[in-house]
Amino acid sequence: MGLIGLGHMGTAMAEQVLDAGFRLLVFNRTPHKAASLAARWAEVAASAGDLAARVDVVLTSLSNDEALEAVAQEVVAAARPGTVLVDMSTVSPAASARVAADADAASVGYLRAPVSGNPTVVRAGKLSFIVSGPAEVLGRAEPVLRAIGPTIHHVGDAEQARIVKLAINLVIAGLGELMSEALILGEAAGVTRIDLLEVMGSSAAGAPFVKYKTEPLVNDDFSATFTTALMEKDIDLILDAAAEHGAQLPMARELKTLLRAASEAGYADDDFIALFLYLRGASRYRDQEVVR
């Protein structure tokens, strides 16, 4: 099998595939990112097309619509009929549908398989896939996907997985923003950050995301597992999908405004929970000494 796209997520997924004993061919347009995997006996392909011509299952983990469409074009052109292309990126339903049409014309199976989790979740063996595409094609790719993560939600035959993934990211973005506001309220009134987060985590509001972010927030660690810029990109995809389907999403529009402002304030490459820092900077208590 092959994997194209060795960012943080792609690399973590490639490690899982190797740990499961699969032979793995990898490609990344920035070649040095393949070095750590080559040291673990992954083979490095010369191009996306070279990789696609040599394997039965091609996984892609890419940054945006443009990257997916460019790589998919190479893959579909080089792949043998019956090859399966599994895209794990977060992209628009429109771009994904164009890839589906090209794949179908070349007799290449196509699965939309965006994921729920971050590199830490991948390495812990807890990644979830949200998959849409023909059940028969999923059956052929399933052993490889389960080597990466144990949970597969099959939600339809077309672009449903793209919508489900965007809907989940809308909730996550909203949780991050609401947690930030809650912490600002608490600090402004003299409640320590750790006390508020511990109570929040054990309350009805205690989603797994709250628990994931408690330690980084207490320690002022805003190193990115998912950047502000990437979350803004996903909100753009959400708003585009909403416009296409006639859905009104006022919170998504507000999140777009806040994420854009946070990026312009210097937090684009920080974890999107740095919304807390941006919003705190606009609060009257910002010059007070606060206790975390």
N, C-alpha and C positions, 0 to 999 in steps of 0.2 A: 504494500500500500504506500501511498505518498501523501505528504502534507506540505502545503504551500502557505507561507505566512508565518514568520517566526518572531512575532512580537511576544509580549509577556505571556499572553494566553496560548498562542501557538506553540511556544517553546515548552510550556508546562504540559500541554496535551501530547506533544511529541515524546516527552519523557515518560508519560504514562503508557503510551503505545510500546515504547522500547522495553519498559519494565514488564509488560505483559508478554514479551517474547516475540512480537511481530518484527519482521524485517521492514525497515522504514527507509524510504527515499524522501528527501526534503529539498525544498528550494525556497530561497528568499532573495528578493532583488538586491538586498544589502548582504553580500556573501558572508561577512564576518559573523553574522548572527547565527550561522550554522555551525560554527567551530565547536561549541560545547557539545552539540549533538553528534558531530562527526567523531569526537573523542569517545563517544559511547557507542560507536559502530553504526550510526546512521550513515547512509550514503547520500552524498550531495549531488543533486542533478544540475545540469548546465543551464536549464531554463524550465519554465513551466510546461512548455510543450514536450521537452525531453522527458520530464517526469511523467506526464500524462500518457505518453506512448509506451511506458514500461510497467504500468500498474493497472490493477482492476478497480481500485477504489482511490479516488482523489479527495482529500479533505482540504478545505480552504478556510483560513482564518485571517480576514483582511479588514482594512480600516474603514472603508466607505464604499459607496456605490461605484465610483469610478474605478477603484482598484478591483472590485469584484468583476465588473464587466470586462475589464481589460484582461484579467487573468483567465476568466471563464472562456473568453474568445480563443485564447491560446490552447486551453485545455480541450475544448470541444473540437477544435481543428485537428488536434494530434491524437486524441483518444480513439481506441478501438470501439466499434459498436458493442454495447453491453457494459461498457465501463460505467461506474457510478460516481457522480460528482456530488459531494456532500459539502454544502457551504454552511459554516458555523458563525459567520459574521452577523453583525447587526446592520442591516441595510434596508432600503425602502422596498415595499411590496412591488412598486413599479419596476425598479431595476431587476429585482428577482424574477419577475414575470418575463422580462426580456431574455434573461439567461435561460429560463425554462423553455422558451420557444426555440432558442438556438440548440439547446441540448436535445430536445425532442426531434428536431430535424436531423440531427446526427446520430440518432438512436443511442444517446447517452442518458442513462437514468439520472434523475436530479432530485436531491433532497434538500429542502430548506431546514436547517438544523441549528438555529441560534441557541445559545446556551444561557443558563442561569448560574452565575457564580463568577469567581475571580481566580487568579492563579493559585492562591492559597487553598481555595475550595477544590480546584483541580487536583493539586498534589495530595490533598487529604482523601481523594477518592470519592468525593461527594457531589460531583458536577451533575447537573440535570440538563437534558436536551429537550427542546421543544421542536418537534419534527412535523413537517407536512410534506406530502408526496405519496406516490403509490406504495401501498403496503408491501407489494412484492419487491420493490426496490429497497425499502427499509429492511426487509428480511435479509437481503444480500449484504447490507452494510452494518447490520446490527452487531455482529461480533466485535467489529472494530470500535464502534461507538461505546459498547459496554466495557471495553478495555480502558476507555477514558473516563466514563462516568456511569453509575449504575442505574440512573433513572431516565427513562425515555417516555415523553408524553407525545403520542401521535394524535394530532389535532385536526387533520384534514388532508386533502389531496392536492391543494394548490398553495396559496399564499397565506393560509391561516396562521402558520407558525410565526410569520413576520409580524402580524398584528398582535398576536399574544405576547411576543417578546417586547414590542413597543409598549403595550399596555402595562406589562410588569415594570418596565423602566420608568414609566410615568409615575407609578406608585412609589418606586424607590426614590425618584427625584423629589416627590412630594414629602416623603418621610424625612429625607435629609433636610429639606427646608423647614419643616415643622419642628424637627428636633432642634435645629439651630435657633428658631424663635423661642422654643421652650427653655433652652439653656440661657439665652439672653435675658428672658424674664426672670429666671431663677437667680442668675448672678446679680442682676440689677437690684433684686430684693434681698440679697445676702445669703442665698442658698448655694452651698458648694456644688460644683459641677459633678463630683463623684457621687454625692448623696442623691442628686436629682436623677442621674443616669441609672444608679442602682435601683431606685424605686421605680423608675420608668420601665426598666428591663423586666421587673417582676410583676408589672401591672398588666391590665388588659391592652395597653399600648405596646407591650414588650415584644414586638416583632423580632425575628432573627437579626434584621438589619440593625436594630437598636443595640443588640448585644455585640455584633461585629464592630460597631463604631465606638463602643464605650471606652475601651483602652486607648485607641488613638486620640479621642477627644480629651480624655483626662491628661494624657501626656503631651498635648499640643503637637501631635504627629500628623501632619497633613500630607505626608508622602502618598503618592497616588496609587490606589488600586483601580480607580476609574476617574479620569481627570474631569475638571470643570468643562474644558473644551469638548471632550467626548460626550459628556452629558448634554451639553448644549446642542451638539450635532444630533443626538437622539431625539431631543425635544423638537428640533426642526423636522425630523422624519415623522414624529407623532402629529405635528400640526399639519403637515402636508397630507397625511393619511386622513386626518379628521376633515380637512377641506374637501378631499375627494369624495368622502362618504357623507358629507353634510352633517357632521357631528360638531357640537359646540363644546369646547374644552377650555373654560375660562382659567382654570388653575394652570393648565399647560401654557397658556399665553403669558401668565404672570411669571411662571418659572423661566420661560425664555428671557423675559426682561431681566430677571435677577441673575441668571447665569451669564448673560451678556455683560452686565454691569460688573459682576465678580471677575470675569476674564479681563475686562478692561482695567480693573483695579490691580491686576498682577497675579491673579490666582488661576489662570488658565491651565497651567501644568500641575497644579496641586490637586489633591483629591477633591471631588466636588463638595465634600462636607466642609470645605473651606468657605462655603456659603456662610457658615457661622462667623468666621473672621470678617467677612465683608459686611454682614448685617450688624455685627457688634461695633464695627467701626463707625456706623451711622447712628449709634445709640448714645444718649446723653451720659450714660454712666461709664463711657469708654475710658475716661481718664482716672477712674477710681481704681484703687488696688483691689483686685478680686482674689478670692481663695478658690482654688480648684479642688 
